[in-house]
Structures are given as structure tokens and as C-alpha cells.
Amino acid sequence: MFRYDEPKIGLKGDAFIRALVAESIPASGGYAFPLGTKYHQDLDYGAFAAKCPVAERACQHEAMWFPQNMFLGTEEDMDDVVTVIRKVLENKGQLSCD
């Protein structure tokens, strides 16, 4: 899991993920909601969101995932991931943000 700073990067998170996947880097968004809200139906979600704005923001806008097995490769494999991320960021102006 890593933090994606959409305002700083200037590319919608879902467009970033689609671009990585198009380059054969498996990536996905974070949680759609903080875990406690799904598994504890007795929670008042509105109150939770107000009390935990950082968790809420992370789940909805910042958290992204690479599968763990992706990190079991060689150093060259890791370099390939970095190369793809750089390529995506260098070409972000050409990506659709739909």
C-alpha cells in the first residue's frame, strides 16, 4: 500500500491506476471506506467520518495498492516498476481523466 497525493501529482488516482495496469503493473485503489464501518454496523458512519477525517481521506482518495507478490521479484523487477511509474507521470498530460 502507498499514499498517492493526487493534488500534488496533478493526475486523478483512477487514471494513474489505469495507466499502471495498461503498462502491466497490477495496481488498485485503496479501501472504499474505513474497515471499521463495514464490519461494525452499529457505528454511526457520519460520526466516524467526522472523528476520523484522515482515515476517511486515505480510504477514499489516497490509498493505492500493489499486490505483495509483486515485491518478490528481483531488483531489476523493482526497477521496471519505477520506470513505469516515471513513464506514467512524465506522460500524465496525455492521459484521460474520465
Secondary structure as UniProt FT lines:
FT   STRAND          2..3
FT   HELIX           6..9
FT   HELIX           13..22
FT   TURN            23..24
FT   STRAND          28..29
FT   HELIX           35..39
FT   TURN            41..42
FT   HELIX           45..51
FT   HELIX           53..57
FT   HELIX           58..62
FT   STRAND          63..65
FT   HELIX           68..72
FT   HELIX           75..90
FT   HELIX           92..94
//
